[in-house]
Amino acid sequence: MFLEFEKQIAELEGKIEELRHLSDDGDINIAAEVTRLQKKANQQLKATYKKLSPWQKVQVARHPNRPHFKHVSNSLFSDFIPLSGDRYFGEDKAVVAGIGKFKGQSVVIIGTEKGESTEERLESNFGMAKPEGYRKAQRLMDIANRFNLPVLTFIDTAGAYPGIGAEERGQAEAIARTIEKSLTISVPLIAVILGEGGSGGAVALATANQVLMLEHAIYSVISPEGCASILWRSSNHAVEAANALRLTAQDLHALRIIDNIIEEPLGAAHRDHSVTIDNIEKAIETSLANLCRQSRDQLVDSRRKKFLDVYAGKLI
């Protein structure tokens, strides 16, 4: 699947695919031509992705073939034991959580999952968590704190589910309590934004000691379409809203809202899952090693100060 701004790349890769199904006819060296076109396609990819606009970043972050939480989890963690339910209402499959091992170290893992197939997407509510999902996250954070286990969260959500049932069950309170819990647990907390980091639904799981973000992911208080609907009364102004929201990893790193940017392979994460996940693994390993050197009191104090400084405008 090619995005709308990848027309030239699509044409080149289409020609390459056609040539690979041909054999040399004497007039043209197929292998040489494929190599030439592949080099040209790579140059075009590099040039295109080097100057993506904020709206184009939004499109890349939402690409359906982008690595999901389950891809990362299956690759990075061993002995993963999922833990379900919030002990109040029920299970929310938009939030997958459990205990596993990262390079031999026991950790608590929490991630939002959008799903791949239509059935999975419906089951996980397209990654939009309900109150029971956030309360499950709180429960897992309590377990992590009790047994001194680092917490790793992975965010890919358009935002928390805004339905009537979710509001009746205390959506806003559940998000606020999750942020509060994130600020009070005394273990290392690392958040990785994989694709979309939308609204308070993302902040609830990204109030961490270290916030890492994939190069072409987005993170904002509201979606561009939602922002446009409020400010211009029309989602047709989503491109303008994306420009104003400062939602790219590069903008957020400059503003010190996030701590590090994780490099994506040429042409973005959806083109090479293995390289992307390797880069995520290295970034988490480095952050975790640094945080594990801090005392429990230092972890809480530095995390609280970090976010209080942001909200007070000291970093911006």
GUBAMI-992904 format. One line per 4 residues: number of its first residue (from 1); their letters; for each residue z, y, x of N, C-alpha, C, O. Coordinates in steps of 0.2 Angstrom, whole numbers, plus 5000, padded with zeros to 4 digits. Layout:
BEGIN
NUM = a = Z/Y/X/Z/Y/X/Z/Y/X/Z/Y/X; ...
% end
This chain:
BEGIN
1 = mfle = 5000/4994/5004/5000/5000/5000/5000/5006/5004/5004/5007/5009; 4995/5011/5003/4995/5017/5007/4997/5023/5003/4996/5023/4997; 5000/5027/5006/5002/5034/5002/4996/5038/5002/4991/5038/5005; 4997/5043/4998/4991/5048/4996/4989/5052/5002/4983/5054/5003
5 = fekq = 4993/5053/5007/4992/5057/5013/4989/5053/5019/4987/5055/5024; 4988/5046/5017/4986/5041/5022/4979/5039/5021/4977/5034/5023; 4975/5043/5018/4968/5041/5016/4964/5039/5022/4961/5034/5022; 4964/5043/5028/4960/5042/5034/4962/5036/5037/4958/5032/5040
9 = iael = 4969/5035/5037/4972/5029/5040/4970/5022/5036/4968/5017/5039; 4970/5023/5030/4968/5017/5025/4960/5016/5027/4959/5010/5027; 4956/5021/5028/4949/5019/5029/4948/5016/5035/4944/5011/5036; 4952/5018/5041/4951/5015/5047/4954/5007/5047/4950/5003/5050
13 = egki = 4959/5006/5044/4962/5000/5044/4958/4995/5039/4958/4989/5040; 4955/4998/5034/4950/4994/5030/4944/4992/5034/4942/4986/5034; 4941/4996/5038/4936/4994/5043/4938/4989/5048/4934/4984/5049; 4944/4989/5050/4947/4985/5055/4947/4978/5052/4945/4973/5055
17 = eelr = 4950/4978/5046/4950/4971/5042/4944/4968/5041/4943/4962/5041; 4939/4972/5039/4932/4969/5038/4929/4966/5044/4926/4961/5044; 4930/4970/5050/4927/4968/5056/4930/4961/5058/4927/4957/5061; 4937/4960/5057/4940/4954/5059/4937/4948/5055/4939/4942/5058
21 = hlsd = 4934/4949/5050/4931/4943/5046/4924/4942/5048/4920/4938/5046; 4921/4946/5053/4914/4945/5056/4914/4942/5062/4920/4941/5066; 4909/4939/5064/4908/4936/5071/4903/4940/5075/4898/4944/5072; 4903/4940/5081/4898/4944/5086/4891/4942/5084/4889/4936/5083
25 = dgdi = 4887/4947/5083/4880/4946/5081/4875/4948/5087/4869/4948/5086; 4878/4950/5093/4873/4952/5098/4873/4959/5099/4872/4962/5104; 4872/4963/5093/4871/4970/5093/4878/4974/5094/4878/4979/5096; 4883/4970/5092/4890/4974/5092/4895/4969/5095/4895/4963/5093
29 = niaa = 4900/4971/5099/4905/4967/5101/4911/4968/5097/4914/4973/5097; 4912/4963/5092/4917/4964/5087/4924/4966/5090/4928/4970/5088; 4926/4962/5095/4933/4963/5098/4934/4970/5101/4939/4973/5100; 4929/4972/5104/4929/4979/5107/4929/4984/5102/4933/4989/5102
33 = evtr = 4926/4983/5096/4926/4988/5091/4932/4988/5087/4935/4993/5085; 4935/4982/5086/4942/4982/5083/4947/4986/5087/4951/4989/5085; 4947/4984/5094/4951/4988/5098/4951/4995/5098/4956/4999/5098; 4944/4998/5098/4943/5005/5098/4946/5008/5091/4949/5013/5091
37 = lqkk = 4944/5005/5086/4946/5007/5079/4954/5007/5079/4957/5011/5076; 4957/5001/5081/4964/5001/5081/4968/5006/5085/4973/5009/5083; 4965/5008/5091/4968/5014/5095/4967/5020/5091/4972/5024/5091; 4961/5021/5087/4960/5027/5084/4965/5028/5078/4968/5033/5076
41 = anqq = 4966/5022/5074/4971/5021/5069/4978/5023/5071/4981/5027/5067; 4980/5021/5077/4987/5022/5079/4987/5029/5081/4993/5032/5080; 4982/5032/5084/4982/5039/5085/4983/5044/5079/4987/5048/5079; 4979/5041/5074/4980/5045/5067/4986/5044/5064/4989/5049/5061
45 = lkat = 4989/5038/5065/4996/5037/5062/5001/5041/5066/5005/5045/5062; 5001/5042/5072/5005/5046/5076/5005/5053/5074/5010/5057/5073; 4999/5056/5074/4997/5063/5072/5000/5064/5065/5003/5069/5064; 4999/5060/5060/5001/5061/5053/5008/5061/5052/5011/5065/5049
49 = ykkl = 5012/5056/5055/5019/5055/5054/5023/5060/5059/5029/5061/5058; 5019/5063/5063/5023/5068/5067/5024/5075/5064/5028/5079/5065; 5020/5076/5059/5020/5082/5055/5020/5081/5047/5018/5085/5043; 5024/5076/5045/5025/5075/5038/5029/5081/5035/5034/5084/5038
53 = spwq = 5027/5083/5029/5031/5088/5025/5037/5085/5022/5037/5079/5022; 5042/5089/5020/5047/5086/5016/5045/5082/5010/5048/5076/5009; 5040/5084/5006/5038/5080/5001/5035/5073/5003/5036/5068/5000; 5031/5073/5008/5028/5067/5011/5034/5062/5014/5033/5056/5013
57 = kvqv = 5039/5065/5016/5045/5061/5018/5048/5058/5012/5050/5052/5013; 5048/5061/5007/5051/5059/5001/5047/5052/4999/5050/5047/4997; 5040/5053/4999/5036/5047/4997/5037/5041/5002/5037/5036/5000; 5038/5043/5008/5039/5037/5013/5046/5034/5012/5046/5028/5012
61 = arhp = 5051/5038/5011/5058/5035/5009/5058/5031/5003/5062/5026/5003; 5053/5032/4998/5053/5028/4992/5048/5023/4993/5047/5019/4988; 5045/5022/4998/5040/5016/4999/5042/5010/4997/5048/5008/4999; 5039/5006/4992/5042/5000/4990/5043/4994/4995/5047/4990/4994
65 = nrph = 5039/4995/5001/5039/4990/5006/5044/4992/5011/5045/4988/5016; 5048/4997/5011/5053/4999/5015/5058/4994/5016/5060/4991/5011; 5061/4993/5022/5067/4988/5022/5072/4989/5017/5075/4995/5017; 5075/4984/5013/5080/4985/5009/5087/4983/5012/5086/4980/5017
69 = fkhv = 5092/4984/5009/5098/4982/5011/5099/4974/5013/5101/4972/5018; 5096/4970/5008/5096/4963/5009/5092/4961/5015/5094/4956/5019; 5087/4965/5017/5083/4963/5023/5088/4964/5029/5088/4960/5034; 5091/4970/5029/5095/4972/5035/5101/4967/5035/5103/4965/5041
73 = snsl = 5104/4966/5030/5110/4961/5029/5108/4954/5032/5112/4951/5036; 5103/4951/5030/5101/4945/5032/5099/4944/5039/5100/4939/5042; 5097/4950/5042/5095/4950/5049/5101/4951/5054/5102/4949/5059; 5106/4956/5052/5111/4958/5056/5118/4955/5056/5122/4955/5060
77 = fsdf = 5119/4951/5050/5126/4949/5049/5126/4941/5048/5121/4938/5045; 5130/4938/5051/5131/4931/5050/5137/4929/5046/5142/4934/5045; 5138/4923/5043/5144/4921/5039/5145/4926/5034/5151/4927/5033; 5140/4929/5031/5142/4934/5025/5144/4930/5019/5141/4926/5017
81 = ipls = 5150/4933/5017/5153/4930/5011/5153/4936/5006/5157/4941/5006; 5149/4936/5000/5149/4941/4995/5155/4941/4991/5158/4936/4989; 5158/4947/4989/5164/4947/4985/5162/4951/4979/5159/4957/4980; 5163/4949/4973/5160/4952/4967/5166/4955/4963/5171/4953/4963
85 = gdry = 5164/4960/4958/5168/4962/4953/5173/4968/4956/5174/4968/4962; 5175/4972/4951/5179/4977/4952/5187/4976/4950/5191/4980/4951; 5188/4970/4947/5194/4968/4944/5196/4973/4938/5202/4973/4936; 5192/4977/4935/5193/4981/4930/5188/4979/4924/5190/4978/4918
89 = fged = 5182/4979/4926/5177/4979/4920/5172/4973/4922/5171/4968/4917; 5169/4973/4928/5164/4968/4929/5160/4968/4935/5163/4972/4940; 5155/4965/4936/5151/4965/4942/5145/4970/4942/5142/4970/4936; 5143/4973/4947/5138/4978/4947/5133/4976/4953/5135/4976/4959
93 = kavv = 5127/4973/4951/5123/4971/4957/5119/4976/4960/5115/4974/4965; 5120/4982/4958/5117/4988/4962/5121/4989/4969/5118/4991/4974; 5127/4986/4969/5131/4987/4975/5133/4980/4977/5136/4976/4974; 5130/4978/4983/5132/4971/4986/5137/4972/4992/5136/4977/4996
97 = agig = 5142/4969/4991/5148/4970/4996/5151/4963/4998/5151/4958/4994; 5154/4963/5004/5157/4957/5006/5159/4957/5013/5159/4963/5016; 5161/4952/5016/5164/4951/5023/5159/4947/5027/5157/4942/5025; 5157/4949/5033/5153/4945/5038/5154/4947/5045/5159/4950/5046
101 = kfkg = 5150/4945/5049/5151/4946/5056/5145/4950/5059/5139/4948/5058; 5147/4955/5063/5142/4959/5067/5143/4958/5074/5148/4960/5077; 5138/4954/5077/5139/4952/5084/5146/4949/5086/5149/4951/5091; 5148/4945/5081/5154/4941/5082/5160/4945/5080/5166/4942/5080
105 = qsvv = 5160/4951/5078/5165/4955/5075/5165/4955/5068/5160/4956/5065; 5171/4953/5065/5172/4953/5058/5171/4960/5055/5175/4965/5057; 5167/4961/5050/5167/4968/5047/5166/4967/5039/5164/4962/5037; 5167/4973/5036/5166/4973/5029/5160/4977/5028/5158/4982/5031
109 = iigt = 5155/4974/5023/5148/4977/5022/5148/4979/5015/5149/4975/5011; 5145/4985/5014/5144/4987/5007/5137/4991/5007/5136/4995/5011; 5133/4989/5003/5126/4992/5002/5123/4992/4995/5125/4988/4991; 5119/4997/4994/5116/4998/4988/5109/4994/4988/5105/4995/4993
113 = ekge = 5107/4990/4983/5101/4986/4984/5097/4988/4978/5099/4987/4972; 5090/4990/4979/5086/4992/4974/5082/4986/4971/5080/4986/4965; 5081/4981/4975/5078/4975/4972/5070/4976/4974/5068/4981/4975; 5067/4970/4975/5060/4970/4976/5055/4968/4970/5051/4972/4968
117 = stee = 5056/4962/4967/5053/4961/4961/5055/4964/4955/5060/4967/4955; 5051/4964/4950/5053/4968/4944/5060/4965/4941/5064/4969/4939; 5060/4958/4941/5067/4955/4939/5073/4957/4943/5078/4959/4940; 5072/4958/4950/5077/4960/4954/5079/4967/4953/5085/4969/4953
121 = rles = 5074/4971/4952/5075/4979/4951/5079/4980/4944/5083/4984/4944; 5077/4976/4939/5081/4977/4933/5088/4974/4934/5093/4977/4931; 5089/4969/4937/5095/4966/4938/5100/4971/4942/5106/4971/4941; 5097/4974/4947/5101/4979/4951/5101/4986/4949/5103/4990/4952
125 = nfgm = 5098/4987/4943/5097/4993/4940/5094/4998/4945/5096/5004/4945; 5089/4996/4948/5085/5000/4953/5089/5004/4958/5088/5009/4961; 5095/5000/4960/5099/5003/4965/5104/5009/4963/5107/5012/4967; 5104/5010/4956/5108/5015/4953/5115/5012/4951/5115/5009/4946
129 = akpe = 5120/5013/4955/5127/5010/4954/5130/5013/4948/5130/5019/4946; 5134/5009/4945/5139/5010/4939/5146/5011/4942/5147/5009/4947; 5151/5013/4937/5157/5014/4940/5160/5008/4943/5164/5008/4948; 5159/5002/4940/5161/4996/4943/5159/4994/4950/5162/4991/4954
133 = gyrk = 5153/4997/4951/5150/4996/4958/5154/5000/4963/5156/4998/4969; 5156/5006/4961/5160/5010/4966/5167/5008/4966/5170/5008/4972; 5170/5005/4961/5177/5002/4961/5177/4996/4965/5182/4994/4968; 5171/4992/4965/5171/4986/4970/5171/4989/4977/5174/4986/4981
137 = aqrl = 5167/4994/4978/5167/4997/4985/5174/4999/4987/5176/4998/4993; 5178/5002/4983/5185/5004/4984/5189/4998/4986/5193/4998/4990; 5188/4993/4982/5192/4986/4983/5191/4983/4990/5195/4981/4993; 5184/4984/4992/5182/4981/4998/5185/4985/5004/5187/4983/5009
141 = mdia = 5185/4992/5003/5188/4996/5008/5196/4995/5009/5198/4995/5014; 5199/4994/5003/5206/4992/5004/5207/4985/5008/5212/4985/5012; 5203/4980/5007/5203/4974/5011/5202/4976/5018/5206/4973/5022; 5197/4980/5019/5196/4982/5026/5202/4985/5030/5203/4984/5035
145 = nrfn = 5205/4990/5026/5211/4993/5029/5216/4989/5030/5220/4989/5035; 5217/4984/5025/5223/4979/5026/5222/4975/5032/5227/4973/5035; 5216/4973/5033/5215/4968/5039/5212/4971/5045/5210/4967/5049; 5212/4978/5045/5209/4981/5051/5202/4979/5053/5201/4978/5058
149 = lpvl = 5198/4979/5048/5191/4978/5049/5186/4984/5048/5187/4988/5043; 5182/4985/5052/5177/4991/5052/5173/4990/5045/5172/4984/5043; 5171/4996/5042/5167/4996/5036/5160/4999/5038/5159/5004/5041; 5155/4995/5036/5148/4997/5037/5145/4998/5030/5145/4993/5026
153 = tfid = 5142/5004/5029/5139/5005/5022/5132/5006/5023/5130/5009/5028; 5127/5004/5018/5120/5005/5019/5118/5008/5012/5119/5005/5007; 5115/5014/5012/5113/5018/5006/5106/5018/5005/5102/5020/5010; 5103/5016/4999/5097/5017/4997/5097/5018/4990/5096/5013/4986
157 = taga = 5098/5024/4987/5098/5025/4980/5096/5031/4978/5097/5036/4981; 5093/5032/4972/5091/5038/4969/5097/5042/4967/5097/5048/4966; 5103/5039/4966/5109/5042/4963/5113/5037/4959/5110/5031/4957; 5119/5039/4957/5123/5035/4952/5119/5034/4946/5116/5039/4944
161 = ypgi = 5120/5029/4942/5117/5028/4935/5120/5033/4930/5127/5033/4930; 5116/5037/4927/5119/5042/4923/5119/5040/4915/5120/5045/4911; 5119/5034/4914/5119/5032/4907/5126/5033/4903/5131/5034/4906; 5125/5032/4896/5131/5033/4892/5137/5029/4894/5143/5031/4895
165 = gaee = 5135/5022/4895/5141/5017/4896/5144/5019/4903/5150/5018/4903; 5140/5021/4908/5143/5022/4914/5148/5029/4914/5153/5029/4917; 5146/5034/4910/5150/5040/4909/5156/5038/4905/5161/5040/4907; 5155/5033/4900/5161/5031/4896/5166/5028/4900/5172/5028/4899
169 = rgqa = 5164/5024/4905/5168/5020/4910/5171/5024/4916/5174/5022/4920; 5169/5031/4916/5172/5035/4921/5168/5036/4928/5171/5035/4933; 5161/5037/4927/5157/5037/4933/5159/5042/4938/5160/5041/4944; 5161/5048/4935/5162/5054/4940/5169/5052/4944/5170/5054/4950
173 = eaia = 5174/5050/4940/5180/5048/4943/5179/5042/4948/5183/5043/4953; 5175/5037/4947/5174/5032/4951/5171/5034/4958/5173/5032/4963; 5166/5039/4957/5163/5042/4963/5168/5046/4967/5169/5045/4973; 5172/5050/4964/5177/5054/4967/5182/5050/4971/5185/5051/4976
177 = rtie = 5185/5044/4967/5190/5040/4970/5187/5036/4976/5190/5035/4981; 5180/5035/4976/5177/5031/4982/5177/5036/4988/5178/5034/4994; 5175/5042/4987/5175/5047/4992/5182/5048/4995/5184/5048/5001; 5187/5048/4990/5194/5049/4992/5196/5043/4997/5200/5044/5002
181 = kslt = 5194/5037/4994/5196/5031/4998/5193/5031/5005/5196/5029/5010; 5187/5033/5005/5183/5034/5012/5187/5038/5017/5186/5037/5023; 5190/5044/5014/5193/5048/5018/5200/5046/5020/5203/5049/5025; 5203/5041/5017/5210/5039/5019/5210/5032/5022/5216/5031/5026
185 = isvp = 5205/5028/5022/5206/5022/5026/5206/5023/5033/5203/5028/5036; 5210/5019/5037/5211/5020/5044/5207/5015/5049/5210/5013/5054; 5201/5014/5047/5197/5009/5051/5190/5013/5052/5189/5017/5048; 5186/5011/5057/5180/5014/5058/5175/5013/5052/5175/5008/5049
189 = liav = 5172/5018/5050/5168/5018/5044/5161/5021/5046/5161/5027/5048; 5156/5017/5046/5149/5019/5048/5144/5019/5042/5144/5013/5039; 5141/5024/5041/5136/5024/5035/5129/5024/5038/5127/5028/5043; 5124/5020/5035/5117/5021/5037/5113/5022/5031/5113/5018/5026
193 = ilge = 5109/5028/5031/5105/5029/5025/5098/5026/5027/5094/5028/5032; 5096/5021/5023/5090/5017/5024/5084/5021/5021/5078/5021/5024; 5084/5023/5015/5078/5026/5012/5080/5032/5008/5080/5038/5011; 5082/5032/5002/5084/5038/4998/5092/5038/4998/5096/5033/4997
197 = ggsg = 5095/5044/4999/5102/5045/4999/5102/5051/4994/5102/5057/4995; 5103/5049/4987/5103/5053/4982/5110/5055/4979/5113/5051/4976; 5111/5061/4979/5117/5064/4975/5124/5061/4977/5124/5058/4982; 5129/5062/4972/5135/5059/4974/5135/5052/4974/5140/5049/4977
201 = gava = 5130/5049/4971/5130/5041/4972/5129/5039/4979/5131/5034/4981; 5126/5043/4983/5125/5042/4990/5131/5044/4994/5134/5041/4998; 5134/5050/4992/5139/5053/4996/5145/5048/4996/5149/5048/5000; 5146/5045/4990/5152/5041/4989/5153/5035/4994/5158/5033/4996
205 = lata = 5147/5033/4997/5147/5028/5002/5145/5030/5009/5145/5027/5014; 5144/5037/5009/5142/5040/5016/5147/5045/5019/5146/5049/5023; 5153/5045/5016/5159/5049/5019/5162/5045/5025/5167/5042/5024; 5158/5045/5030/5160/5041/5036/5161/5044/5042/5160/5050/5043
209 = nqvl = 5164/5041/5047/5165/5043/5054/5159/5045/5057/5158/5050/5060; 5154/5041/5056/5147/5042/5059/5142/5040/5053/5142/5035/5050; 5138/5045/5052/5132/5045/5047/5126/5044/5051/5124/5049/5054; 5123/5038/5050/5116/5037/5054/5111/5037/5048/5112/5035/5043
213 = mleh = 5105/5040/5050/5099/5040/5045/5093/5038/5049/5091/5041/5054; 5089/5034/5045/5082/5032/5048/5078/5039/5048/5079/5043/5044; 5074/5039/5052/5069/5045/5054/5066/5048/5048/5065/5054/5047; 5063/5043/5043/5060/5046/5038/5063/5045/5031/5060/5045/5026
217 = aiys = 5070/5044/5031/5074/5043/5025/5075/5051/5023/5074/5055/5026; 5078/5051/5017/5080/5058/5014/5087/5057/5011/5090/5052/5010; 5091/5063/5011/5098/5063/5009/5099/5070/5006/5098/5075/5009; 5100/5070/5000/5101/5077/4996/5106/5077/4990/5107/5071/4988
221 = visp = 5108/5082/4988/5112/5083/4983/5109/5081/4976/5112/5080/4971; 5102/5081/4976/5099/5080/4970/5091/5078/4972/5089/5080/4977; 5088/5074/4967/5081/5073/4969/5077/5079/4968/5079/5084/4965; 5071/5079/4972/5067/5085/4971/5064/5086/4964/5064/5092/4961
225 = egca = 5063/5081/4960/5061/5081/4953/5067/5084/4949/5065/5088/4944; 5073/5082/4950/5078/5084/4946/5080/5092/4948/5081/5095/4943; 5079/5093/4954/5080/5100/4956/5075/5105/4953/5076/5110/4950; 5069/5103/4953/5063/5106/4950/5064/5107/4942/5063/5112/4939
229 = silw = 5067/5102/4939/5068/5102/4932/5073/5107/4930/5073/5110/4924; 5078/5108/4934/5083/5113/4933/5081/5120/4934/5082/5125/4930; 5078/5121/4940/5076/5128/4943/5070/5130/4939/5069/5136/4938; 5065/5126/4939/5058/5128/4936/5057/5126/4929/5051/5127/4926
233 = rssn = 5061/5122/4926/5060/5118/4920/5054/5114/4920/5052/5112/4914; 5052/5111/4926/5047/5107/4926/5047/5103/4933/5048/5106/4938; 5046/5097/4932/5046/5092/4938/5039/5093/4942/5039/5091/4948; 5035/5097/4940/5029/5099/4943/5030/5103/4950/5026/5103/4954
237 = have = 5036/5106/4950/5038/5110/4956/5042/5106/4961/5045/5108/4965; 5041/5099/4961/5045/5095/4965/5043/5096/4973/5048/5095/4977; 5037/5098/4974/5035/5099/4981/5039/5105/4984/5042/5105/4989; 5039/5110/4980/5043/5116/4982/5051/5115/4982/5054/5117/4987
241 = aana = 5053/5111/4978/5060/5109/4978/5062/5105/4984/5067/5106/4988; 5057/5100/4986/5058/5096/4992/5059/5101/4998/5063/5100/5003; 5055/5106/4999/5055/5110/5004/5061/5114/5005/5063/5116/5010; 5064/5116/4999/5070/5120/4999/5077/5116/5000/5082/5119/5002
245 = lrlt = 5076/5110/4999/5083/5106/4999/5085/5104/5006/5091/5102/5006; 5081/5104/5011/5083/5102/5018/5085/5095/5018/5091/5094/5020; 5081/5091/5015/5083/5084/5014/5081/5079/5019/5083/5073/5019; 5077/5081/5024/5075/5077/5030/5080/5075/5035/5085/5079/5036
249 = aqdl = 5079/5070/5038/5084/5068/5044/5085/5073/5049/5090/5075/5052; 5079/5076/5050/5079/5081/5056/5082/5088/5054/5086/5091/5058; 5082/5090/5047/5085/5096/5045/5093/5094/5045/5097/5099/5047; 5095/5089/5042/5102/5087/5042/5105/5086/5048/5111/5087/5049
253 = halr = 5101/5083/5053/5104/5083/5060/5105/5090/5063/5111/5091/5066; 5101/5094/5062/5101/5101/5064/5107/5104/5061/5111/5109/5064; 5109/5103/5055/5114/5106/5051/5121/5102/5052/5126/5104/5050; 5120/5097/5056/5126/5092/5058/5129/5089/5052/5135/5088/5052
257 = iidn = 5125/5088/5047/5128/5084/5041/5128/5077/5043/5132/5073/5040; 5123/5075/5047/5123/5068/5049/5124/5068/5057/5123/5073/5060; 5125/5062/5059/5127/5062/5066/5121/5060/5071/5121/5062/5077; 5117/5055/5069/5112/5052/5073/5106/5050/5069/5106/5048/5063
261 = iiee = 5100/5051/5072/5094/5049/5068/5091/5042/5072/5091/5042/5078; 5090/5037/5068/5087/5031/5070/5080/5031/5070/5077/5032/5065; 5077/5030/5076/5069/5030/5076/5066/5024/5072/5069/5019/5072; 5061/5026/5069/5057/5021/5065/5050/5019/5069/5048/5023/5073
265 = plga = 5047/5014/5068/5041/5012/5072/5036/5016/5070/5036/5020/5065; 5030/5016/5073/5024/5020/5072/5022/5018/5065/5021/5013/5063; 5021/5024/5061/5019/5023/5054/5025/5021/5049/5023/5020/5043; 5031/5022/5051/5037/5021/5047/5039/5014/5046/5036/5009/5048
269 = ahrd = 5045/5014/5043/5049/5007/5043/5045/5002/5039/5046/4996/5041; 5042/5004/5034/5038/4999/5030/5033/4995/5034/5031/4990/5031; 5031/4998/5039/5025/4994/5043/5028/4989/5048/5024/4985/5050; 5034/4989/5050/5037/4985/5054/5045/4984/5053/5049/4988/5056
273 = hsvt = 5047/4979/5049/5054/4978/5047/5058/4976/5054/5064/4979/5055; 5055/4972/5058/5059/4969/5063/5061/4975/5068/5067/4975/5071; 5056/4979/5070/5058/4985/5075/5063/4989/5072/5068/4991/5075; 5062/4991/5065/5067/4995/5062/5074/4992/5062/5079/4996/5063
277 = idni = 5075/4986/5060/5081/4983/5060/5084/4982/5067/5090/4983/5068; 5080/4981/5072/5083/4981/5079/5086/4988/5081/5091/4988/5084; 5082/4993/5079/5084/5000/5080/5091/5001/5076/5095/5005/5079; 5091/4999/5070/5098/5000/5066/5103/4996/5070/5109/4999/5070
281 = ekai = 5102/4990/5072/5107/4986/5075/5110/4990/5082/5116/4990/5083; 5105/4992/5086/5107/4996/5092/5112/5002/5090/5117/5004/5094; 5110/5006/5085/5113/5012/5083/5120/5010/5081/5125/5014/5082; 5121/5005/5077/5127/5003/5074/5132/5001/5080/5138/5002/5080
285 = etsl = 5129/4997/5084/5133/4994/5090/5136/5000/5094/5141/4999/5096; 5132/5005/5095/5134/5010/5099/5140/5014/5096/5145/5016/5099; 5138/5016/5089/5143/5019/5086/5150/5016/5085/5155/5018/5085; 5149/5009/5084/5155/5005/5082/5159/5004/5089/5165/5005/5089
289 = anlc = 5156/5004/5095/5160/5003/5101/5163/5010/5102/5169/5009/5105; 5160/5015/5101/5164/5022/5102/5170/5023/5097/5175/5025/5099; 5169/5021/5091/5174/5022/5086/5180/5017/5087/5186/5019/5085; 5179/5011/5089/5184/5006/5090/5189/5008/5096/5194/5005/5097
293 = rqsr = 5187/5013/5100/5191/5016/5105/5196/5020/5102/5201/5022/5106; 5195/5023/5096/5200/5027/5093/5206/5024/5090/5205/5018/5087; 5212/5027/5089/5217/5024/5086/5216/5025/5078/5211/5029/5076; 5220/5022/5074/5219/5022/5067/5220/5029/5064/5217/5032/5060
297 = dqlv = 5225/5033/5067/5226/5040/5065/5221/5044/5067/5219/5049/5064; 5218/5043/5073/5212/5047/5076/5206/5046/5071/5203/5051/5070; 5205/5040/5069/5199/5039/5064/5200/5043/5058/5195/5046/5056; 5206/5043/5055/5207/5047/5049/5206/5054/5050/5203/5058/5046
301 = dsrr = 5209/5057/5055/5210/5064/5056/5203/5066/5058/5201/5072/5055; 5199/5063/5062/5192/5065/5064/5187/5065/5058/5183/5070/5057; 5188/5060/5054/5184/5060/5048/5185/5065/5043/5181/5068/5040; 5192/5066/5042/5193/5071/5037/5191/5078/5039/5189/5082/5036
305 = kkfl = 5193/5080/5046/5191/5086/5049/5183/5087/5048/5181/5093/5047; 5180/5082/5050/5172/5082/5050/5170/5085/5043/5166/5090/5043; 5172/5082/5038/5170/5084/5031/5173/5090/5028/5169/5094/5025; 5179/5092/5030/5182/5098/5028/5178/5104/5031/5177/5109/5028
309 = dvya = 5176/5103/5038/5173/5108/5041/5166/5109/5038/5164/5115/5037; 5163/5104/5036/5156/5105/5033/5157/5108/5026/5153/5113/5025; 5162/5106/5022/5163/5110/5016/5165/5117/5016/5164/5121/5012; 5168/5118/5022/5171/5125/5023/5165/5130/5026/5166/5136/5027
313 = gkli = 5160/5127/5027/5154/5130/5030/5154/5132/5038/5150/5136/5040; 5159/5128/5041/5160/5130/5048/5154/5127/5052/5153/5130/5058; 5151/5122/5050/5146/5119/5054/5139/5122/5052/5134/5121/5055; 5139/5125/5046/5132/5128/5044/5132/5135/5044/5127/5138/5042
% end
